[in-house]
Amino acid sequence: MPRNNMDVLCLLQEHGAILEGHFVMPSGFHSQTYIQTSLLMQHPNLAQKIAGALSEKFAKPADVVMALTPSDSILAQEVARVRGVRAIFASKDDNGQMILKHSFNIKEGENVLIVDDVAVSGRKINKAIELVGKLGGNVIGVGVIVDRSMGYLPLTVPLRALLSYPMQTFTAKECPLCAAKIPFTEVEELNR
């Protein structure tokens, strides 16, 4: 079971999940490295091990495990299975706001563990924390497979990762890859 940085890093490398190129992230920032955790989560045995290790990082009980996007619902489902609770995922409405669809709900006072594949800036995570609060829930923490932030994330709850893998990101104006005229690398997952 992956319990330290080296285990998860090796799994990502073995499955070709660390990509090099010129990527435009969903946040709009540019990066020369992209981590595609879906290449791990497609294997049920690995998804189960990753979920078990992530769940162990939070002692507090949760009533709900919530993914930030439908594409991370496998992670939420597996962590929820370990914890014996239900799993839901957030979606975006027509205005790009984070909402719950599919009759998913969070009841007043429920404890919610948020899960995500990769944390970068914390903006999407903060939107999820805000959504849970508006619905009357309490976020006990955020679990991620990879924390690729460069340090401090402005969160009001604990964030715990299986792997810390800081990577520099750039605005389009400051991007050295753009300055070098390196073409963008297409990744289907980035277009979600």
N, C-alpha and C positions, 0 to 999 in steps of 0.2 A: 504494500500500500504506500502511495507517495506521501511521505511525512516530512520531507525537507526539500530545500531548493534544488539540490542535485537530482533527486528522483524526478521531479516534475520537469526540470530542464532537460534531462536525458530523454524523457518520454516525448517532449515537444520536438527535440532534435531527431529522434528515431522515426517519428511520423511525419517529418518534413513540415512541421507546423510553424517554424520560424523562417519567414520569407525575407529576402533582401531585395531592394529595388527602390522605387520612388513612389510612395503611396500618399494619397490624399485620404485622410481619415474622415469618418462621419462628422467629426467636430469641425472639419475644414482645415485642420493643421496638417502639415506635411511631415513625413517620417521616412527614414531609409529602411526601417524594419517594421514588419507586420507579423503579429502572432495570431495564427488561425487555430484556435482551440477546438473548433468543430472537427478537426481531423482526429482529435483524441476522443471527443464525445460520441463519434460515430461507432465506437467500439463499446458495447454494453459493459464488458468486464472492466475497462478503464474508467468509464463514466461512473460506475459503482464505486470503484476505489477512490477516485477523485472526490466524489460526493461524501464518502465516509471520512476522508481526511479533512475536508472543508467543514463538515458538521462538527467534528471534534474540536474545532477552534472556538466554539461557542457553547459555554456551559449552560447559559440561560435557556429555559424552554421557549419554544416558538409554537404558535398555533397555525401559522401559515408561512410557507416559503414562497417568495415572489421573485420572479425573473424580471429584468428590465425590458426585455423584448421577447417576442415569440421565438426567435432563434435560440434564445438561452433557456427555453422551457425544458429541454432535456436535463440540464443541470439542476433546475428547480425541482423537477420531478424526482430525480435521484436523491437529492438532499432531503426532500420531503419523505421519501420512502425510508431513508435511514432514521428520520426523526418520528415517523409514524403520524405525520400531519398532512394537510392538503397542500397542493402546489397550484399557483396561479402565475400568470404573466401579464405584464402591462403592454399596452399598444399605444399608437399615436392616433389622435383624431385628425380631421382634415386640416386643422390649424397647426399641427405638429406638437400639440400638447399631450402629455402622458396621461392615459386614462386606463380604466379597466373595462374590458368588453366581455362578451360571452357569458354574461350573468355572473362573472366573478365578483366577489365582494370581500370587504374586510369589515368585520363587525367591530363596534365600539369596544375598545379595551383589548383587542386581540394583539398578541405579540407577533411581529413580523420579522423574519430573517430575509433580507434582500440578498440575492446572489447575482453575480455577473461574471462573464468570462474574463474580461480584461478591464482594469481601471486605468484611465489615462489622466483626465483633468478633474474628474469628480462631478462635472456638470450634470450628466445624466443620472448619476446616483443621487445628487441633491434633489432633482426633480422627482425621483421616486420617493425619497424621504418626505418631501412636501405632500405628495399624493397620499401616502399612508396617513400622515397627520391629518389631512383634510377629511379623511374617511373615518377618523377616530381611532386608528391603530397606533401601536407603539413599535418603533423600529428598534430591535435589540442589537442590530449590527449588520454589517455588509461583508459577505464573504466573496472573494474573487479567486479565480485560479491564478491569475497573474496581475501583479501591481506593477505597471510600467511607468508610473509617475516618477517625476524627478525629485520626489520628496514629499513635502507637505500637501495634503489634499484638504480642502476646506469643508470637512464633514463634521456633523454634530454627534455622530455615533461612531463606535469603533469599526475600523476596516481591518480585516485580517485576510492575508493572501497565502496561497501555497508557495508562491514564487515571487520574489522581488526582482524585477528585471528592468531597471530604469533605462529609458530611451529618450533621447532628445527629440522634441518636436519643434517645428518652425511654422511661422505664418508664411503665406505665399510670398510676401515681400522679402522676408529674411532667409528663405530656403536656399541653401547652397546647391541643392540638386537642380532647382529651377535655374539658378544662375549658371550652372554648368550645362544647361539645356538637356538634362537627362529626361527622357520621356517617362510619363506616368506608367506604373505597373498596374494592370487591371486585376482585381480580385473580386470574384462574384459576391463574396460575403460583405464587402464594403458597400455594396449598393442596396443594402437592406433598409 
